[in-house]
Amino acid sequence: MLLAFAHAFCLSIAAGCVFPLAWMVSSSLKTQSTIFSDMSLWVSRPHWGNYYEAWTRGHFGQFFFNSLFYTLAVVVGVIAISSLAAYAFSRLKFPGKNILFILLISTMMIPIPGSFIALYVLLVKLDLINTRLGYILPQVNGGLALGIFLLKTFFDKLPQDLEDAARIDGCNKFQVYWNVALPLAKPALAVLVVFNALAVWNEYLLAMLVLSDRSLMPLQRGLMVFQGAHLTQYPLLMAGIAISIIPIVTLYFLMQRYIVAGITAGALKM
């Protein structure tokens, strides 16, 4: 009885998560006149042209590839910096290491919007407003604390014997990090890739603050082209949203086998 209740509860949660996606796809295949008059999920006469129009209208394709570039740049930056810093915190000995690590981790309590005023002033002084670099760097910085925390706990659990064997074979510290520690950290790296990619792909507020040139805008701001002052073109908006989730869903399925192991590895030991 208890097992049946648990299954029913999980199925209801799954249905609640899947229904908005199904409604989005269904709405993307309707017309502006039928999207609210016909509330059924099944579309008898689907309008596949909505996807083509959504892609070609208002530089949507350019916004899509801008987001791909920003996501790739931020993920590479976070992985490169956080893995090096985490390995240093885990394996190297230097004065003030514990205090520095606590200060670094404490920055997770401050969301990026909470620092918008100081961030804007800094970007203006560095002449990085309305530039790709000015949009990428704050997001790299925002992802470092979680990345360093997760990877440090993973490196702490790695057997020291593996690194000792590599040093006997003539590897220096960087070679041990690159050839031994980093390949073994694939589960934790997969979690960081998915978390940061999802955060950058869905980012909207920082783009509103930093970017004003339409050629630099990410996808989430590009979706606004379907919303007018008096009319929102919901079929095109739903088609654009459906297109926008394809890369993240694909990335999740590619990384799925590492995610559970990576989250567990970063959560068991501090």
C-alpha positions in Angstrom: 0.0 0.0 0.0 2.7 2.4 0.9 4.7 1.6 -2.2 1.6 2.2 -4.4 1.1 5.6 -2.7 4.7 6.5 -3.3 4.4 5.5 -7.0 1.2 7.5 -7.3 2.8 10.5 -5.7 5.9 10.3 -8.0 3.7 10.0 -11.1 1.7 13.1 -10.0 4.9 15.1 -9.6 6.1 13.9 -13.0 2.8 14.8 -14.6 3.0 18.2 -13.1 6.4 18.7 -14.6 5.6 17.3 -18.0 2.3 19.1 -18.5 3.7 22.6 -19.0 6.2 21.2 -21.6 3.4 19.4 -23.4 1.3 22.5 -23.4 4.2 24.6 -24.7 4.8 22.3 -27.6 1.0 22.1 -28.3 0.7 25.9 -28.2 3.7 26.3 -30.5 1.8 24.4 -33.2 -1.4 26.5 -33.0 -2.4 29.8 -34.5 -2.8 33.1 -32.6 -6.6 32.8 -32.9 -6.8 29.2 -31.6 -4.2 29.1 -28.9 -6.7 30.1 -26.2 -10.0 29.0 -27.8 -8.7 25.4 -28.2 -7.2 24.3 -24.9 -6.6 20.6 -25.9 -3.1 19.3 -26.1 -3.8 17.5 -29.4 -3.4 19.7 -32.4 -5.4 18.5 -35.4 -3.8 20.9 -37.9 -0.3 21.7 -36.6 1.4 24.8 -38.0 5.0 23.7 -38.2 5.8 27.0 -39.9 5.7 28.7 -36.5 9.2 27.2 -35.8 10.6 28.5 -39.0 9.1 32.0 -38.4 10.3 32.0 -34.8 13.8 31.2 -35.9 14.0 33.7 -38.8 12.1 36.6 -37.2 13.8 39.4 -35.3 17.4 37.9 -35.4 16.3 35.0 -33.1 18.9 32.7 -34.7 21.6 35.3 -33.8 20.4 35.4 -30.2 20.5 31.6 -30.1 24.1 31.4 -31.2 25.0 34.3 -28.8 23.7 32.2 -25.9 25.6 29.2 -27.2 28.8 31.3 -27.2 28.2 32.8 -23.7 27.4 29.4 -22.3 30.5 27.7 -23.7 32.7 30.6 -22.6 31.4 30.7 -19.0 31.5 26.9 -18.6 35.0 26.7 -19.8 36.1 29.6 -17.6 34.4 28.1 -14.5 35.8 24.6 -15.1 39.4 25.9 -15.8 39.6 28.3 -12.8 37.6 26.3 -10.2 39.4 23.0 -10.9 42.8 24.6 -10.5 41.8 26.5 -7.3 40.0 23.4 -5.9 43.1 21.3 -6.4 45.3 23.9 -4.8 43.0 24.1 -1.8 42.9 20.3 -1.5 46.5 19.4 -2.0 48.8 22.4 -1.5 49.7 23.9 1.9 50.0 27.7 2.2 49.3 30.3 4.9 45.7 31.3 5.4 44.3 28.5 3.2 41.3 27.7 5.5 40.4 31.3 6.0 40.6 32.0 2.3 38.5 29.0 1.5 35.8 30.0 4.0 35.7 33.6 2.6 35.4 32.2 -0.9 32.6 29.9 -0.1 30.7 32.6 1.8 30.3 34.5 -1.5 27.6 31.9 -2.4 25.3 33.7 0.0 25.5 36.9 -2.2 23.5 36.5 -5.5 24.6 38.4 -8.5 21.6 40.8 -8.5 22.6 41.8 -5.0 25.8 43.2 -6.3 24.4 44.9 -9.5 25.1 48.5 -8.4 28.8 47.8 -7.5 29.1 45.6 -10.6 27.8 48.2 -12.9 30.1 50.9 -11.5 33.1 48.5 -11.9 32.1 47.6 -15.5 31.7 51.2 -16.4 35.2 52.1 -15.1 36.7 49.1 -16.9 34.8 50.1 -20.1 33.2 46.7 -20.3 29.5 47.8 -20.5 27.8 46.5 -23.7 30.6 44.1 -24.4 30.7 40.3 -24.5 33.5 40.2 -21.9 31.5 42.4 -19.5 28.7 39.9 -19.7 30.8 36.7 -19.4 33.2 37.7 -16.6 30.6 38.3 -13.9 29.0 34.9 -14.6 32.3 33.1 -14.5 32.9 34.8 -11.1 29.5 33.8 -9.9 30.0 30.1 -10.7 33.5 29.8 -9.0 32.4 29.4 -5.4 30.2 26.4 -6.1 32.7 24.9 -8.5 35.6 25.2 -6.0 33.5 23.8 -3.2 32.3 20.8 -5.2 35.6 20.0 -6.8 37.6 20.4 -3.5 35.4 17.9 -1.7 35.9 15.5 -4.6 39.7 15.9 -4.7 39.8 15.5 -0.9 38.5 12.0 -1.4 40.9 10.9 -4.1 43.5 8.4 -2.8 46.9 10.0 -2.3 48.6 6.9 -3.5 47.6 7.6 -7.1 49.3 11.0 -7.0 52.4 9.5 -5.3 52.7 7.0 -8.0 52.5 9.7 -10.7 55.2 11.7 -8.9 57.5 8.6 -8.8 57.0 8.4 -12.6 58.3 12.0 -12.8 55.2 14.1 -13.0 55.2 17.6 -11.5 52.2 19.1 -9.6 50.5 20.4 -12.7 51.0 17.1 -14.5 49.5 15.2 -11.6 46.5 17.6 -11.6 46.1 17.3 -15.4 46.7 13.6 -15.9 45.4 12.1 -12.6 43.1 14.3 -10.6 41.1 16.0 -13.5 40.2 12.8 -15.4 39.0 11.2 -12.1 36.8 14.2 -11.4 34.5 13.7 -14.5 31.4 13.2 -12.4 31.9 16.4 -10.5 32.8 18.3 -13.7 29.7 17.0 -15.4 27.6 18.5 -12.6 29.3 21.8 -12.9 28.9 21.8 -16.6 25.1 21.2 -16.3 24.6 23.7 -13.5 26.5 26.5 -15.0 25.2 25.9 -18.5 21.6 26.0 -17.2 22.3 29.2 -15.2 23.9 31.0 -18.2 21.3 29.8 -20.7 18.4 31.1 -18.6 20.2 34.3 -17.5 18.1 37.5 -18.1 18.8 40.2 -15.5 22.5 40.6 -16.1 21.9 40.9 -19.8 19.4 43.7 -19.1 22.0 45.5 -17.0 25.1 45.1 -19.3 23.9 44.7 -22.9 22.1 47.2 -25.0 23.3 46.2 -28.5 20.8 43.8 -30.1 23.7 41.9 -31.8 25.1 41.0 -28.4 21.9 40.0 -26.7 21.4 36.4 -25.4 18.4 34.2 -26.2 16.3 35.1 -23.1 16.3 38.7 -24.2 15.7 37.7 -27.8 12.4 36.0 -26.8 11.1 39.5 -26.0 10.8 40.2 -29.8 7.5 38.2 -29.7 6.1 40.4 -27.0 4.7 43.7 -28.1 3.1 46.6 -26.2 -0.4 45.5 -27.2 -0.1 42.0 -28.5 2.0 38.9 -27.6 2.4 36.4 -30.4 2.1 33.3 -28.2 2.5 30.6 -30.8 5.8 32.1 -31.9 6.9 32.7 -28.3 6.1 29.1 -27.4 8.0 27.9 -30.5 11.0 30.0 -29.5 10.9 28.6 -26.0 10.7 25.1 -27.4 13.8 25.7 -29.5 15.6 27.3 -26.6 15.3 24.2 -24.4 16.8 21.8 -26.9 20.5 22.4 -26.1 20.0 22.1 -22.3 17.9 19.0 -22.6 20.5 17.5 -24.9 23.3 18.4 -22.6 21.5 16.9 -19.6 21.0 13.5 -21.4 24.7 13.5 -22.4 25.8 14.1 -18.9 23.1 12.2 -17.1 25.2 9.2 -16.1 27.7 11.4 -14.3 25.3 13.7 -12.5 24.1 11.6 -9.6 27.6 10.4 -8.8 28.9 13.9 -9.0 26.4 15.4 -6.7 26.9 12.6 -4.2 30.7 13.0 -4.3 30.4 16.7 -3.6 27.9 16.3 -0.8 29.3 13.5 1.4 32.4 15.1 2.7 33.7 18.6 3.5 
